[in-house]
Amino acid sequence: MDDGLNNQAIKANKGLGDIIIGPFIQFDPVMGQDGPKFPHRFEFQINLPTGEYDHNKDINPGANAVSLDPYWAATYWLNPKWTLSTRLHYLYNFKNNDPNYSFGNAEDIQAGQALHANFESSYAVTPQLRLGINGYWLNQITDTQVDGENVKGRREQVWAIGPGAMYSFSPHDHLVANAYFEQDAENRPQGTGMIFRYVHHFDK
């Protein structure tokens, strides 16, 4: 993060972020001659305000508000090696009753609703290695409210794209790397992100 003032204006909080729980329904996949052709699921994701939060800080790991973020996710096999995937979200935020100091004496703030999505396309270069492209898009569709009043000119938007890769050490162990280069951000920071994930499937 760079505030243009040698980071003298930014006050950041450290600690753990919010807990996310997500009961989901995994539907039976549509099968093709070579295996699964179209698996999909619906998840009712809930973000709980358990993370570190201080209204006197500009950046916090926790949001201090409950939010609902249900999504539908699906993958389509163009052929046995090439896939297209997406995850489509609708985000609803409840009130934060301890607003950031920048809102003065406000009693509560409620972030606007948003639509956002992830997408990727990847190709199996070898049985262990997949390479592809990934990205995301976000658009806030309602105004943020402060003490119940709409605040104009604060709606957020951004999109990003970048390369991705997955290496499978076994059918149960996978290392995933994704890079995202953000574009056209409004009312939010813009930058580059790198994410590394290690996925292990436990035996039943």
C-alpha positions, 0 to 999 in steps of 0.5 A: 500500500502506498498513500503517496506520503511515505505511508505516514497517513495510513494506520493499519491494523494487524491480526486474523481476518473474519471467519467464513462458513459455507454450507453447500449443495454439490449437484451430480455432474453431467457426464460425457463419454470421457468423464465429467462434463459439467459439475456445479454447486451452490454455496450459501457463504456467510462472513462472520465479524470475528477478525481484528477491527479498530475504527481508528485504523484505515486498514483492518483484517476484519470488517466488523459486519456480517455479510452474506455472499452466496454463489454458484460455481461451475466447470465445463470441460471443452475436452478432456484437457481444457476447462472453463470455470466460473463462480458468480456471487451476490454480496449483501452487507449488514451494518457496521455499528462502529464505523471508521473514524473518517465518518465522524460521529456516525452511528452506523455504516452499511456497505452497498450490495455488490455483484462479483465473479471469478473466472478461469480457463486452464489446460492440462500440459501434463497429467500433473501440471495445468496452466491457464488464465484467471481473473475476477470482476466486482461491481457495487450495485447500491449506495453505501448508507451512513446512518440510513442515508445513501452516500453518492459517489462511493460505489466500488468497481474493479476487474483483474486478470492474470496467469495461473498454474496448478501442480498436482503431487497426487490425486489428493495434493495440489499446489495452486498459484494465481496472479491478478493485475487489477484494472479500472478500480473506482473508490478502492485501492488498485494493485497486483495480487499473488495467491498461493494455495495448498489443497489436500483432500482428506480420506473419508 
